[in-house]
Amino acid sequence: MTAVGTKVLLVEDDESLHRGIQFTLEQEGFDTQGARTLSEARSLLAQSDFGLVLLDVQLPDGNGFDFCAEVRRRSSVPIIFLTASDQEIDVVRGLDLGGDDYITKPFRLREFLSRVQAVMRRTAAASAERSERPASSGGLVLHAQEMRVEKDGLDIPLSLTEYRLLALFLANPRAVLSKDRIIRNVWPDGVDILDDNTVAVNVRRLREKIEDDPQNPQRILTVRGAGYRWNG
């Protein structure tokens, strides 16, 4: 996959790291715009559409977690967190808020680029999966061409990962999907770096958006010891 033309918003206040990341991305054909603060990032997002957001967690005027939640209320643009913290609670929080990946500093720029390209491949794959006819199940309608989901006639904002997860369930109604199978289909480039907890976090996040009572799910059922089953 080529990255030529993809617009990336880089939100990072460390000047040296910012320059290194921007140079690496532009060498690969990404159209990169930089922000050093959340205020600058908000302004850039209001002016243009981006295909990817690279988001530092600790910034001079706030934290990336809150900003991610803010973006997710109106957009499904892929978001990759950049952070010095590798604590599990922070990784889970980032994914829970709608992040598509979480890269811990310090990192090698080539490895970083590989992770970025993996997210972009998943984005392209999701676009390629679009079909003419919307899929519907359990009161939900998935408009694949628009990567949009409706519940009872109202749009439900989903991240790219959530969309791919829901599309997988709808394509396999009543089948029990193991966590390994979900990882292979939703994160095809991340099989070696993801674990069962990643699946559980994203299933919980999707339930919170599509279930009437997320604590008592009726659409995505847990099959103990086996995985998950769509009950639409």
C-alpha positions in Angstrom: 0.0 0.0 0.0 1.3 3.5 -0.8 0.8 6.4 1.6 1.1 9.1 -1.1 -1.4 11.8 -0.4 -2.6 10.7 3.0 -3.0 13.7 5.3 -1.6 13.1 8.8 -2.0 15.4 11.8 1.0 15.1 14.1 0.3 16.4 17.6 3.7 16.3 19.5 5.4 19.0 21.5 8.9 17.5 21.7 10.6 19.5 18.9 13.3 16.9 18.1 10.9 14.0 18.0 8.4 16.1 16.0 11.0 16.8 13.3 12.1 13.2 13.1 8.6 11.8 12.8 7.6 14.4 10.2 10.7 13.8 8.1 10.1 10.0 8.2 6.4 10.3 7.2 7.1 12.8 4.4 9.8 10.5 3.0 7.1 7.9 2.7 4.7 10.2 0.9 2.5 11.3 3.8 1.2 14.9 3.7 2.0 15.8 7.3 0.8 18.8 9.3 2.1 19.4 12.7 0.7 20.8 16.0 2.5 21.4 19.3 -0.6 22.0 21.4 -4.2 20.7 21.5 -5.4 24.2 20.6 -3.4 24.1 17.3 -4.7 20.5 16.7 -8.3 21.6 17.1 -7.7 24.5 14.6 -6.2 22.2 12.0 -8.9 19.6 12.4 -11.6 22.3 11.9 -9.9 23.4 8.7 -9.2 20.1 7.0 -9.9 16.4 6.9 -7.1 14.0 7.9 -6.6 10.3 7.2 -4.6 9.7 10.5 -3.9 11.5 13.8 -0.7 10.8 15.7 -1.4 12.0 19.2 1.0 12.6 22.1 -0.6 12.1 25.5 1.1 14.8 27.6 0.8 18.2 25.9 1.2 21.8 27.3 -2.5 22.6 27.3 -4.1 19.2 28.1 -3.8 15.5 27.6 -4.3 13.4 24.5 -6.8 11.0 26.1 -9.4 13.8 26.6 -8.7 15.1 23.1 -9.2 11.6 21.6 -12.6 11.3 23.3 -13.4 14.8 21.9 -12.5 13.7 18.4 -14.3 10.4 18.6 -17.6 12.2 19.3 -17.6 13.4 15.7 -15.1 11.4 13.7 -13.8 7.9 13.1 -10.4 9.0 11.8 -7.7 6.5 12.9 -5.8 7.7 16.0 -2.4 6.4 17.2 -1.2 7.4 20.6 2.4 8.4 21.2 3.4 8.2 24.9 6.2 7.6 27.3 4.0 5.4 29.6 3.8 1.7 28.9 1.6 0.9 31.9 -1.2 -1.4 31.1 -3.9 0.9 32.5 -2.8 3.7 30.1 -2.7 1.3 27.1 -6.2 0.1 27.9 -7.5 3.6 28.5 -6.2 4.7 25.1 -7.8 1.8 23.3 -11.0 2.2 25.4 -11.3 5.8 24.2 -11.1 4.8 20.6 -7.4 4.7 19.8 -6.4 2.4 17.0 -2.8 1.8 18.3 -0.6 2.8 21.1 3.2 3.3 20.6 5.5 3.7 23.6 8.4 6.2 23.5 11.3 5.8 22.9 10.7 4.0 19.6 12.7 3.3 16.5 11.4 5.4 13.6 11.3 2.4 11.2 9.3 0.4 13.6 7.0 3.4 14.2 6.5 3.7 10.4 5.6 0.0 10.2 2.9 0.5 12.8 1.5 3.5 11.0 1.4 1.7 7.7 -0.4 -1.2 9.4 -3.2 1.1 10.6 -3.4 2.6 7.1 -3.7 -0.9 5.5 -6.5 -1.7 7.9 -8.2 1.6 6.9 -7.8 0.7 3.2 -9.1 -2.8 3.8 -12.2 -1.4 5.5 -12.9 0.8 2.6 -12.5 -2.1 0.2 -15.1 -4.0 2.1 -17.8 -1.5 1.4 -20.8 -2.8 -0.6 -23.8 -1.3 -2.3 -26.5 -2.6 0.0 -26.6 -1.7 3.8 -26.4 -4.6 6.2 -29.0 -4.7 9.0 -29.3 -6.8 12.1 -30.8 -6.4 15.6 -32.0 -2.9 15.0 -28.7 -1.7 13.5 -28.0 -0.7 9.9 -24.5 -0.7 8.6 -24.0 1.6 5.6 -20.7 0.1 4.3 -20.1 2.6 1.5 -20.2 5.4 4.0 -18.7 3.5 6.9 -21.7 4.6 8.9 -23.9 2.8 11.4 -27.4 3.7 12.5 -29.3 2.5 15.6 -33.0 3.2 15.6 -32.4 5.8 12.8 -29.7 7.7 14.7 -26.0 7.7 13.6 -23.6 5.9 16.0 -20.1 7.2 15.8 -17.6 4.3 15.6 -13.8 4.2 15.3 -12.3 2.3 12.4 -11.6 -0.6 14.8 -15.1 -0.7 16.1 -16.5 -0.5 12.6 -14.4 -3.5 11.4 -15.4 -5.4 14.5 -19.1 -4.8 14.0 -18.8 -5.6 10.3 -17.2 -8.9 11.2 -20.0 -9.8 13.6 -22.7 -8.9 11.0 -20.9 -11.0 8.3 -21.0 -14.0 10.7 -24.4 -14.0 12.4 -24.7 -16.5 15.3 -21.2 -17.9 14.6 -18.9 -18.1 17.6 -15.9 -16.0 16.8 -12.7 -16.8 18.8 -10.5 -14.0 20.0 -7.7 -15.3 17.6 -10.1 -15.1 14.7 -11.2 -11.6 15.6 -7.6 -10.4 15.9 -6.7 -11.9 12.5 -9.7 -10.1 10.8 -9.8 -6.8 12.6 -6.1 -6.3 13.1 -4.5 -8.4 10.3 -1.1 -6.6 10.7 -1.0 -6.8 14.5 -1.4 -10.5 15.3 2.0 -10.6 16.9 1.6 -7.6 19.2 -2.0 -7.9 20.3 -3.5 -10.0 23.0 -6.9 -11.2 24.3 -7.3 -8.1 26.4 -7.3 -5.9 23.3 -10.3 -7.8 21.9 -12.1 -7.6 25.2 -11.5 -3.8 25.5 -12.9 -3.2 22.0 -15.9 -5.5 22.4 -16.7 -3.6 25.6 -16.4 -0.3 23.8 -18.6 -1.4 21.0 -21.2 -2.8 23.4 -21.3 0.6 25.1 -22.3 2.2 21.8 -24.8 -0.4 20.3 -26.3 -2.2 23.3 -29.4 -0.8 25.1 -27.9 -2.0 28.3 -24.1 -2.6 28.0 -24.0 -4.4 31.3 -26.6 -6.9 30.0 -25.7 -7.3 26.3 -28.2 -8.8 24.0 -26.4 -8.3 20.7 -22.8 -9.4 21.3 -22.8 -12.4 23.6 -19.8 -13.8 25.4 -19.4 -17.5 24.9 -17.3 -18.5 27.9 -14.0 -20.1 26.9 -14.7 -19.8 23.2 -15.2 -16.1 22.2 -18.1 -14.0 21.1 -21.3 -14.5 19.2 -23.6 -12.0 17.4 -27.2 -12.4 18.4 -28.9 -9.8 16.2 
